[in-house]
């Protein structure tokens, strides 16, 4: 601390007692040792969360009362990448050409608030030949204003910053130029901590379905989805869980990956947009009581109530047979044809994950509250009968869903879903059949699996999930589209979800 100057001291002593108050004595003339009051304000900083970021130690903070000769104070405040990196310029600021649209869509607010407790700001001092204390605050090189306060006291200061001046994913500089009205060290000050607060949309995680990975959201299989999210400027990411993992397994994977993503942003909230089984994985995640809030779940054709296609597939996988016999009336043998389809190598749903898509598992999950447990659930279903004539065609109705050489399997699946609401295993019988051979009669086992398929009124479906299952009563349906289970993933459809969730805080 600089000692007082005798000539200045004399001029002050010559003033009458009423001319100069204790609050008007320059800091450079006060013979005192700064106590802990000049180190800590006693004002608690805000809790860090999405859109609220604090620096409470480091360069420029807790310096004791600092004069101009010891300044300026330079404080570095990192702000995480809480907006989409595609809307940023190289210096971390939002591209002005994209900022207006982001604000109109509600992705980010127009301004931010800088808060900083400051000590011993003699802004109203009146001393002859000495200017009052003028401390100028700048943010990333742009002047915000001057500090106001009182002698030997802490003042909670709030300043406004244009959101376009914030550098996202980088350090932001707060600069305090001390006592700019005087050429000598007369007034000193210090800063305890600095925070920035602004309004920003909750980040989004994309969850994939069964037999898929994070690349299911790429442009070739989900045209416009990622580019729409980029255009909105919302922060999002996508993760791969196990392709054919159970909902329990994938829920734990999502829990860990989403937590890491949110920790980076200091967020305790997330929106999930899911395709197919990804919506079931997310509801199972909710049942784990994660430390973050799933603010909303938006589902592309998730089989909330299960799928008879999964029922029939599981019967086949659990009970290998030569013959499958339906105990219910099936004059067109739709269920029988589906259950006897050959497996598609390296493609399609597999165990153990497919078991979680069955209607029986769905019923049990609803009772256990591992489904229907996210308050803000939005749903879109799909109908693969593109021309609405009650007949499914390999091309174009099933394009993009099954490999070209197996599209006929999609026709069979669509018919099974259309005509049956559920299926269950009944019994297995094995008989030995003797067949003449070149070396005499040969005995072969013939295993017959009996199953029951429950008929229903014709159900529109996307070849994997019916509209009824995609739109359960606990979800807000945003309507349905003419597409199959894969081709419904489009930018136009994801935008329908965004319009519902962006305003949530």
Phi, psi and omega per residue, in radians:
X1 nan 2.336 -3.083
X2 -1.293 2.354 3.096
X3 -1.320 2.783 -3.072
X4 -1.272 2.766 -3.137
X5 -1.651 2.174 -3.043
X6 -0.953 -0.725 -3.099
X7 -1.120 -0.660 3.112
X8 -1.220 -0.675 3.133
X9 -1.063 -0.702 -3.138
X10 -1.115 -0.756 -3.127
X11 -1.102 -0.583 3.123
X12 -1.257 -0.687 -3.125
X13 -1.163 -0.480 3.138
X14 -1.315 -0.281 3.122
X15 -1.287 2.629 3.100
X16 -1.182 2.715 -3.132
X17 -0.979 -0.530 -3.119
X18 -1.422 -0.240 -3.060
X19 -1.350 -0.564 -3.086
X20 -2.301 2.109 3.108
X21 -1.527 2.978 3.113
X22 -1.074 -0.519 -3.135
X23 -1.283 -0.258 -3.070
X24 -1.680 -0.076 -3.134
X25 -1.258 2.191 3.138
X26 -1.006 2.534 3.139
X27 -1.032 -0.551 -3.098
X28 -1.212 -0.244 -3.122
X29 -1.809 -0.101 -3.098
X30 -1.470 2.150 3.112
X31 -1.551 1.531 -3.137
X32 -2.628 2.730 3.029
X33 -1.756 2.248 -3.077
X34 -1.202 2.229 -3.137
X35 -1.481 -3.046 3.108
X36 -1.112 -0.232 3.111
X37 -1.059 -0.514 -3.140
X38 -1.509 0.021 3.115
X39 -1.832 -0.689 -3.104
X40 -2.321 2.294 -3.044
X41 -1.378 -0.413 -2.985
X42 1.402 -0.026 3.092
X43 -1.650 2.071 -3.084
X44 -1.305 2.360 3.059
X45 -1.231 2.766 3.102
X46 -1.167 2.742 3.067
X47 -1.257 2.302 3.118
X48 -1.192 2.358 3.069
X49 -2.756 -3.087 -3.141
X50 -0.980 2.102 3.132
X51 1.491 0.036 3.099
X52 -2.278 2.020 -3.055
X53 -2.319 2.429 -2.962
X54 -2.277 2.468 2.906
X55 -2.117 2.176 -3.001
X56 -2.157 0.130 3.084
X57 -2.783 2.832 3.113
X58 2.005 -2.949 -3.074
X59 -0.981 2.349 3.054
X60 1.494 -0.101 -3.105
X61 -2.005 2.622 3.068
X62 0.912 0.786 -3.057
X63 -1.575 -0.003 -2.908
X64 1.313 3.128 -3.096
X65 -1.287 2.005 -3.000
X66 -1.904 2.308 3.096
X67 -1.559 3.040 -3.124
X68 -1.018 -0.639 -3.119
X69 -1.156 -0.343 3.099
X70 -1.696 -0.008 -3.108
X71 -1.831 -2.932 -0.019
X72 -1.279 2.840 3.011
X73 -1.413 2.211 3.119
X74 -2.054 2.055 -3.052
X75 -2.096 2.246 -3.120
X76 -1.762 2.163 -3.104
X77 -2.124 1.821 3.105
X78 -1.306 2.404 3.060
X79 -2.109 2.119 -3.083
X80 -1.119 2.950 -3.120
X81 -1.440 1.326 -3.070
X82 -1.577 -0.015 3.027
X83 -2.061 2.949 -3.098
X84 -1.171 2.237 -3.127
X85 -1.068 -0.355 -3.130
X86 -1.260 -0.200 3.129
X87 -1.736 0.060 -3.038
X88 -1.730 2.568 2.960
X89 -1.398 3.064 -3.077
X90 -1.112 -0.432 -3.120
X91 -1.576 0.088 3.100
X92 1.644 -0.152 3.098
X93 -1.386 2.660 3.106
X94 -1.249 2.311 3.087
X95 -0.976 2.104 -3.114
X96 -0.958 -0.516 -3.126
X97 -1.250 -0.262 -3.135
X98 -1.928 -0.262 -3.063
X99 -1.142 -0.723 -3.107
X100 -1.057 -0.784 3.133
X101 -1.115 -0.692 3.119
X102 -1.081 -0.693 3.131
X103 -1.225 -0.691 3.117
X104 -1.130 -0.607 3.138
X105 -1.412 -0.149 3.131
X106 1.450 0.310 -3.139
X107 -1.293 -0.595 -3.122
X108 -2.618 2.603 3.139
X109 -1.396 2.962 -3.069
X110 -1.387 -0.413 -3.027
X111 -2.382 2.867 3.021
X112 -2.226 2.735 3.123
X113 -1.988 2.214 3.037
X114 -1.708 2.201 3.092
X115 -2.042 2.431 -3.137
X116 -2.796 1.997 3.017
X117 -1.201 2.228 -3.106
X118 -2.139 2.575 -3.016
X119 -1.946 2.380 2.935
X120 1.045 0.964 3.120
X121 -1.672 1.784 -3.084
X122 -1.530 1.018 -3.032
X123 -1.276 -0.344 -3.130
X124 -1.941 0.266 -3.125
X125 -1.136 2.596 3.120
X126 -2.312 1.713 -3.135
X127 -2.271 2.267 -3.137
X128 -0.979 2.368 3.061
X129 1.177 0.156 3.100
X130 -2.263 2.161 3.136
X131 -1.262 2.598 3.037
X132 -1.020 2.845 -3.112
X133 -1.234 2.151 3.091
X134 -2.119 1.836 3.115
X135 -1.898 2.079 -3.065
X136 -1.725 2.245 -3.136
X137 -1.837 2.313 3.087
X138 -2.184 2.631 3.103
X139 -2.214 2.002 -3.099
X140 0.885 0.748 3.071
X141 1.494 -0.060 -3.128
X142 -1.885 2.196 -3.107
X143 -1.171 2.288 3.120
X144 -1.745 -0.513 -3.111
X145 2.594 -2.956 -3.135
X146 -1.962 2.694 -3.109
X147 -1.434 2.602 3.054
X148 -2.149 2.581 3.126
X149 3.114 -2.745 -3.083
X150 -2.485 2.772 -3.097
X151 -1.068 2.278 3.021
X152 1.018 0.487 3.132
X153 -2.306 2.713 3.038
X154 -1.566 2.415 3.117
X155 -2.206 2.246 3.087
X156 -1.427 1.974 -3.010
X157 -1.862 2.415 3.090
X158 -2.246 2.260 -3.141
X159 -2.276 2.614 -3.093
X160 -1.755 2.412 3.124
X161 -2.157 2.395 3.022
X162 -1.184 2.354 -3.071
X163 -1.066 -0.444 3.126
X164 -1.237 -0.172 3.133
X165 -1.646 -0.109 -3.126
X166 -1.428 2.428 3.051
X167 -1.733 1.995 -3.104
X168 -1.587 2.390 -3.104
X169 1.317 0.239 -3.121
X170 -2.483 3.039 3.055
X171 -1.440 2.452 3.065
X172 -1.931 2.438 -3.068
X173 -1.791 2.164 2.963
X174 -1.802 2.176 -3.101
X175 -2.081 2.332 3.061
X176 -2.092 1.952 3.027
X177 -1.563 2.061 -2.931
X178 -1.601 2.362 2.975
X179 0.857 0.969 -3.047
X180 -1.282 -0.191 -3.126
X181 -1.497 -0.107 -3.099
X182 -2.195 2.653 3.112
X183 -1.593 -0.356 3.094
X184 -1.813 2.847 3.067
X185 -1.321 1.785 3.129
X186 -2.008 -0.671 -3.092
X187 -2.155 2.515 3.129
X188 -2.220 2.906 -3.138
X189 -2.806 2.996 3.039
X190 -2.657 2.889 -3.132
X191 -2.161 2.339 3.133
X192 -1.464 -1.005 3.140
X193 -2.650 2.915 3.104
X194 -2.338 2.437 3.042
X195 -2.321 2.737 3.011
X196 -2.230 2.406 -3.125
X197 -2.330 2.311 3.107
X198 -2.665 2.841 -3.114
X199 -1.609 2.211 -3.116
X200 -2.577 2.595 -3.087
X201 -1.188 2.566 3.074
X202 -1.116 2.404 -3.117
X203 -1.199 2.839 -3.066
X204 -2.052 2.444 2.978
X205 -2.064 2.326 3.072
X206 -1.674 2.250 -3.129
X207 -2.021 2.316 -3.075
X208 -1.570 2.944 3.126
X209 -1.640 -2.969 -3.114
X210 -1.232 2.635 -3.128
X211 1.040 0.465 -3.119
X212 -2.425 3.023 3.079
X213 -2.411 -3.007 -3.070
X214 -1.047 -0.456 -3.115
X215 -1.256 -0.043 3.047
X216 -1.089 -0.301 -3.136
X217 -1.641 0.070 3.105
X218 -1.139 2.849 -3.036
X219 -1.034 -0.633 -3.057
X220 -1.251 -0.436 -3.141
X221 -1.959 -0.160 3.102
X222 -2.529 1.201 -3.001
X223 -1.037 2.169 3.047
X224 1.531 -0.156 -3.090
X225 -1.143 -0.961 -3.094
X226 -1.196 -0.678 -3.127
X227 -1.179 -0.560 3.068
X228 -1.162 -0.770 3.081
X229 -1.085 -0.675 3.093
X230 -1.104 -0.775 -3.107
X231 -1.113 -0.645 3.111
X232 -1.202 -0.473 -3.138
X233 1.488 0.140 -3.129
X234 -1.366 2.534 3.113
X235 -1.376 2.290 3.129
X236 -2.552 2.872 2.993
X237 -2.634 3.039 3.124
X238 -2.501 2.521 -3.081
X239 -2.200 2.689 2.989
X240 -1.777 2.193 2.926
X241 -1.768 -2.877 3.113
X242 -1.295 2.342 -3.094
X243 -0.936 -0.827 -3.100
X244 -2.114 0.528 3.128
X245 -1.305 2.784 3.074
X246 -1.217 2.873 3.077
X247 -1.106 -0.589 3.125
X248 -1.160 -0.785 3.120
X249 -1.100 -0.835 -3.093
X250 -1.221 -0.510 3.079
X251 -1.089 -0.729 3.121
X252 -1.186 -0.656 3.088
X253 -1.119 -0.813 3.128
X254 -1.099 -0.674 -3.139
X255 -0.992 -0.856 -3.108
X256 -1.180 -0.739 -3.079
X257 -1.266 -0.717 3.123
X258 -1.162 -0.693 3.129
X259 -1.045 -0.763 3.104
X260 -1.088 -0.711 3.105
X261 -1.099 -0.786 -3.113
X262 -1.238 -0.597 3.110
X263 -1.027 -0.682 3.127
X264 -1.049 -0.614 -3.074
X265 -1.674 -0.053 -3.044
X266 1.060 0.591 -3.118
X267 -1.824 2.528 3.024
X268 -2.027 0.348 3.138
X269 -2.400 2.631 3.132
X270 -2.658 2.559 2.928
X271 -1.748 2.438 3.046
X272 -2.041 2.235 2.998
X273 -1.946 2.093 -2.953
X274 -2.212 2.576 3.008
X275 -1.868 2.297 2.976
X276 0.952 -2.178 -3.066
X277 -1.093 -0.334 3.080
X278 -1.001 -0.527 3.083
X279 -1.228 -0.556 3.078
X280 -1.283 -0.711 3.091
X281 -1.023 -0.701 -3.091
X282 -1.206 -0.687 3.101
X283 -1.183 -0.584 3.042
X284 -1.194 -0.609 3.042
X285 -1.054 -0.763 3.099
X286 -1.013 -0.674 -3.130
X287 -1.170 -0.304 3.084
X288 -1.363 -0.111 -3.070
X289 0.971 1.077 -3.133
X290 -1.135 2.861 -3.120
X291 -1.317 -0.128 3.074
X292 -1.937 2.836 3.139
X293 -1.700 2.242 2.978
X294 -1.493 1.660 -3.018
X295 -1.154 -0.596 3.080
X296 -2.691 2.703 3.004
X297 -2.219 2.136 3.105
X298 -2.021 2.197 -2.980
X299 -2.098 2.266 2.948
X300 -1.576 1.805 3.000
X301 0.855 0.869 3.019
X302 -1.364 2.346 3.111
X303 -1.379 1.188 -3.100
X304 -0.942 -0.675 -3.103
X305 -1.788 0.229 3.135
X306 1.528 3.112 -3.104
X307 -2.491 2.274 3.099
X308 -1.107 -0.439 3.073
X309 -1.088 -0.685 3.079
X310 -1.207 -0.672 3.094
X311 -0.964 -0.886 -3.094
X312 -1.170 -0.668 3.135
X313 -1.138 -0.703 -3.128
X314 -1.188 -0.684 3.066
X315 -0.993 -0.767 -3.138
X316 -1.157 -0.725 -3.106
X317 -1.250 -0.583 -3.121
X318 -1.397 -0.530 -2.991
X319 -2.323 1.502 3.128
X320 -1.089 2.378 -3.114
X321 -2.609 2.782 2.978
X322 -1.452 -0.550 -3.064
X323 -2.321 2.420 3.044
X324 -2.049 2.141 -3.046
X325 -2.025 2.147 -3.131
X326 -1.564 2.215 -3.127
X327 -1.461 -0.128 3.113
X328 -1.826 2.851 3.139
X329 -1.157 2.181 3.090
X330 -2.515 1.257 -3.005
X331 -1.014 -0.524 -3.133
X332 -1.663 -0.017 3.121
X333 0.997 0.623 -3.134
X334 -1.145 -0.827 3.120
X335 -1.124 -0.730 3.136
X336 -1.075 -0.733 3.125
X337 -1.115 -0.692 -3.109
X338 -1.188 -0.785 -3.062
X339 -1.196 -0.365 -3.138
X340 -1.715 0.133 3.075
X341 -1.090 2.451 3.061
X342 -1.223 2.606 3.094
X343 -1.151 2.504 3.079
X344 -1.606 1.978 -3.073
X345 -1.010 2.397 3.034
X346 1.065 0.287 -3.135
X347 -2.529 2.844 3.078
X348 1.462 2.828 -3.137
X349 -1.110 2.523 -3.132
X350 -2.301 2.991 2.997
X351 -1.242 2.633 0.018
X352 -1.572 -0.142 -3.010
X353 -1.094 -0.586 -3.066
X354 -1.105 -0.440 -3.139
X355 -1.114 -0.504 3.135
X356 -1.308 -0.112 3.122
X357 -1.657 -0.050 -3.079
X358 -1.302 2.776 3.138
X359 -1.200 -0.571 3.124
X360 -1.174 -0.757 3.091
X361 -1.099 -0.675 3.125
X362 -1.068 -0.776 3.141
X363 -1.062 -0.782 3.138
X364 -1.159 -0.680 -3.129
X365 -1.160 -0.671 3.104
X366 -1.123 -0.694 3.108
X367 -1.181 -0.599 -3.131
X368 -1.477 -0.035 -3.140
X369 1.110 0.505 2.956
X370 -1.640 0.082 2.931
X371 -2.410 2.729 -3.106
X372 1.212 0.470 -3.031
X373 -1.954 0.146 3.101
X374 -1.975 2.041 -2.971
X375 -0.995 -0.874 -3.120
X376 -1.641 1.477 3.102
X377 -1.958 2.221 -3.137
X378 -2.092 2.566 -3.017
X379 -2.458 2.519 2.969
X380 -2.297 2.270 3.058
X381 -1.876 3.076 -3.109
X382 -2.442 2.598 3.084
X383 -2.120 2.049 -3.060
X384 -1.392 -0.139 3.093
X385 -1.410 1.463 -2.928
X386 -1.095 -0.589 -3.131
X387 -1.747 0.136 3.010
X388 0.998 0.704 -3.139
X389 -1.850 0.123 3.127
X390 1.341 0.193 3.138
X391 -2.286 2.353 3.140
X392 -1.686 2.456 -3.137
X393 -2.076 2.494 3.100
X394 -1.063 -0.648 -3.116
X395 -2.368 1.998 0.354
X396 -1.833 -0.033 -2.943
X397 -1.029 -0.585 -3.017
X398 -1.932 0.109 3.102
X399 -1.034 2.359 3.089
X400 1.543 -0.132 -3.103
X401 -1.845 -0.887 3.090
X402 -1.901 2.605 3.014
X403 -0.957 2.640 -2.999
X404 -0.928 -0.769 -3.054
X405 -1.271 -0.115 -3.096
X406 -2.175 0.357 -3.128
X407 -1.131 -0.413 3.094
X408 -1.077 -0.509 3.100
X409 -1.136 -0.579 3.106
X410 -1.150 -0.624 3.096
X411 -1.080 -0.769 3.130
X412 -1.130 -0.726 3.127
X413 -1.107 -0.737 -3.137
X414 -1.056 -0.718 3.140
X415 -1.158 -0.714 3.121
X416 -1.108 -0.774 3.118
X417 -1.141 -0.625 -3.092
X418 -1.179 -0.558 -2.961
X419 -1.881 -0.235 -3.073
X420 -2.292 2.449 -3.130
X421 -1.637 -0.443 3.131
X422 -2.851 2.899 3.071
X423 -2.585 2.594 -3.121
X424 -2.549 2.633 3.117
X425 -1.260 2.469 3.127
X426 -2.007 -0.953 -3.006
X427 -2.875 2.776 3.045
X428 -2.221 2.341 3.097
X429 -2.292 2.471 3.107
X430 -2.180 2.273 3.083
X431 -2.226 2.589 3.095
X432 -1.670 2.293 -3.107
X433 -2.065 2.280 3.131
X434 -1.658 2.228 -3.102
X435 -2.181 2.296 3.120
X436 -1.056 2.495 3.107
X437 -2.414 3.053 -3.105
X438 -1.084 -0.494 -3.123
X439 -1.936 0.430 3.136
X440 1.895 3.062 -3.114
X441 -1.083 2.435 3.107
X442 -2.121 2.367 3.119
X443 -1.682 2.303 -3.133
X444 -2.246 2.449 3.070
X445 -1.393 2.371 3.043
X446 -2.071 1.977 -3.126
X447 -1.722 2.232 3.115
X448 -2.008 2.202 3.057
X449 -1.829 2.177 3.062
X450 -1.698 2.365 3.128
X451 -2.419 2.825 -3.133
X452 -2.086 2.195 3.090
X453 -2.003 2.238 -3.075
X454 -1.573 2.078 -3.132
X455 -1.282 2.703 3.135
X456 -2.574 2.965 3.016
X457 -1.132 2.654 -3.071
X458 -0.911 2.242 -3.097
X459 -1.969 2.189 3.049
X460 -1.213 2.467 -3.071
X461 -2.697 2.972 -3.105
X462 -1.855 0.340 -3.140
X463 1.550 -0.180 3.108
X464 -2.269 -0.684 -3.041
X465 -2.360 2.410 3.074
X466 -1.379 2.800 3.083
X467 -1.073 -0.637 -3.135
X468 -1.119 -0.708 -3.142
X469 -1.278 -0.568 3.129
X470 -1.266 -0.372 -3.078
X471 -2.178 1.249 -3.126
X472 -1.221 2.901 -3.077
X473 -1.211 -0.272 3.124
X474 -1.556 -0.009 3.122
X475 -1.918 2.657 3.007
X476 -1.561 1.946 -3.126
X477 -1.325 2.284 3.080
X478 -1.743 0.335 3.140
X479 1.707 3.100 -3.114
X480 -2.229 2.806 -3.056
X481 -2.196 2.754 3.036
X482 -1.537 1.739 -3.103
X483 -2.957 2.953 3.023
X484 -1.707 -3.073 -2.984
X485 -1.055 -0.484 -3.125
X486 -1.645 -0.783 -3.011
X487 -1.300 -0.084 3.099
X488 -1.304 -0.245 3.136
X489 -1.365 1.621 -3.110
X490 -2.318 2.837 3.084
X491 -1.083 -0.674 3.138
X492 -1.072 -0.697 -3.122
X493 -1.312 -0.639 3.108
X494 -1.177 -0.506 3.106
X495 -1.142 -0.556 3.092
X496 -1.096 -0.618 3.061
X497 -1.223 -0.792 -3.098
X498 -1.016 -0.682 -3.133
X499 -1.122 -0.368 3.107
X500 -1.538 -0.597 -2.906
X501 -1.807 -0.384 -3.022
X502 -1.059 -0.631 -3.096
X503 -1.309 -0.188 -3.126
X504 -1.251 2.451 3.137
X505 -2.298 nan nan
